[in-house]
Amino acid sequence: MTLIIGGAGQGKLDYVLSKTGYGPDQVARTPEEAETRPVFAGLENWPELDENKLLSANPGIILICDEVGCGVVPADPARRARREAVGRLCCRLAARAARVERIFCGLPMVLKGEGPWN
């Protein structure tokens, strides 16, 4: 599994599609779709994801998640809890991932993994 993180609008999906040759039709937007497609974009929308189920069904998946922990801390307790849940999910996934990259201004930064990707 590969985890790609970065802020909104930083080019994460474009980066993954250019590296892999996959098309938009191969990108999952829900956990159910992610069990059978090679890329899952929008992970930040699913903080309660059962990562064990997903990774058992699709161990080579590329997960893309917007960073939600930067910036002003939300005043609303529910929004803070959601942000915390997404952060903890990413920590668990990063620990299990073979490769983790952060995309900033369209440029990759390898956080985990060695050598070129693809």
N, C-alpha and C positions, 0 to 999 in steps of 0.2 A: 504494500500500500504506500502511496505517496500522498503527502499533505502539502497543499499550497495555501499560504495565508497572505494577507495583505489588506490594505484599506480598500474601501469601495472605490471603484473607478480607476484602479491601478493597473488594469490589464491582465488580471490573473487568468481568466478564461481564454482570452486571445493567446496568451503565452502557452497554455496547455495545448490548445488546438494546433498551434504552429509547431510545437515540439513533437506531438504525437501523430498528426495527420488526421485526427478524428474530426468529424463534422458536428454541427450543432444538433443534429438528430441523434447523436450518440451521447448527449449530455442529459443526465437525470436531474430532475428538480424535486423529486420526492424520495424518501427512503425506499419505497416499494420499487420505483424505477431503478434506483441505484443498485439493487440486487442483481440486475441483469445488464446494466450499461457500464462502459468503462470509466466514465467521468461523472462525478456528482458535484454540481455547483449549487451554492446556496446553503451550505451546511449550517451557517449561522441561524437559519430559520427553523432548525430542528435540534434545539439544545437537549431534548430528552431522548435523542437517538439511541437505539440499542446497538452500540457499535459491535458487540460480539456477534449478533445476528447478521449484521451487514457484512462484516469481514469474513464470516464463515461462508456466506453466500458468494462473496465477490472479493477474494483476498488481494487481487491486483488492482483494485480500484484507485483512481486518482480523486482525492477529496479536495474541494476548493471552499475556503471559508474566509469571509470578511473578518478582519480584526474588529472587535467591538469593545475592547478594553482600554482603548486610548481616548483621550479627550476628557471632557467634563463628566463627572460622576452624576448619573441621573438622580433627581430628587425622589422620584417615584420608587417605592420599595420593590414593586413587581419588575420594573425595568432593570433595577440593580441586580435582582436575583437572576433574571434572564441572562444578563451580561456575565454574571459569575458562572452560570451553568455552561454557557458557550465557551468561556475561558477554560473551565475544568475539562470539558469534552476535548478541546484542542490539546490540552496537556496530556490527556490519556492517549489520544491518537498519535501525537508526536512521539511519545515513548514507544509506541508499537510500530511506527512507520519506518520503512527502509530509507526513505528520503523525505526531507522537509525543506521547502524553499519559501522564502518571503519575497513577494513581488512589490517593488516600490518604483513608481514612475515607469512601469513596464520593464524594469531591470530585475533579474533574479539575484537573490542572495542565498547561497546554499547554507542552511543551518545544520543539516544532518545529511550524511550520505557523501560518497566520494566520486570523483570523476564527472565527466559530462553526462548529462541526461539525454538519452537517445543519441 
